[in-house]
Amino acid sequence: MEDLAFNKSSNMLANGQEAYIFKTIRTDMFNIAFFTHLPWLLPFLKRTPVLNWNYYEFLDWIQKLIDERKLVSLSPPPYQSQAHG
């Protein structure tokens, strides 16, 4: 997922550790599945300081990746430059 979204490998095979994004998805999916019968409760949980630490940690992680991506100079992929002549 990181490869597609941010053009950055999560190095799961090299490190032998699960990527942060997969841990977060599993945690959040459990919470969402737990509250599917009470959809009105999720916005309250997202705004409760003690209960929303994972949400803000995820937003910080995404912002860090976006900032890193902005610093990388983007050049067109080789196939694009070949297609244009």
N, C-alpha and C positions, 0 to 999 in steps of 0.2 A: 504494500500500500504506500509506503514511503517512497518507493521507487517511482511509482506512477504520479503521485501528488507533488513530490518535492524534488525528484530526480536525485535522491540520496538513499543509499542502502542502509538498512537497519542492522546489517552484519549479524543476523541471527545465527547463521551457520558458523561463522568465524568465532563468535563470542560464546556460543552455546547457551545464550540467554534469550528469553522471550522478549520481543520488542515492546516498548512502552505502549504503542498504539493498540496492540493486541490485548495487553493486560487491561487497559482502560476500556476497550470495547466489551470485554467479558464482564467487568465490574458494572459498567453502565447498563448492559443488556439485562443483567440479573435484577438491577434496581427497577428498570423500566418494566420488565415482566412482572415484578412483584406488585407494581402499582397500575397495571393496565386496567383494572376494574375501577380505579379512582383517578382518572386523568386530570381532574382539577387539582389534585394534590401535588403533582410534579412541579408546577411553577412556584409553589410555596417552598418546596424543598430546595429548589434551585436558588432561592433568595435567602435561605436560612444560613447564617454564617458558619455554624458548626457542621452542617450537613453538606455544604457545597464546596468543600475544599478540593475534591476531585475535579469538579467542573472548572474551577479557576486554575488548577494545575494544568489541566488539558489546554485551556485557552493560552496560558503562558507558553506551553510547549509548542503550540501551533504558531504563536507570534515569533518565537525564537527561530523556528524553521523558515518562516516567511522572511524574517530579517536576514538570515543567512543566504537565502535564495536571491534577495535583492542585491547582495554584494557580489554575486557571481555574474561576470559579464556573459551575456547570452550571445552566442553565435549561432547562425542557422545550422541545422544538421546537414551532414554531407549530401544526403539525398536531395535536399531542397536546393542547394547551390548547383548541383548537377542538372536538375530539372530546368532551372532558369537559364542554363546555357553557359 
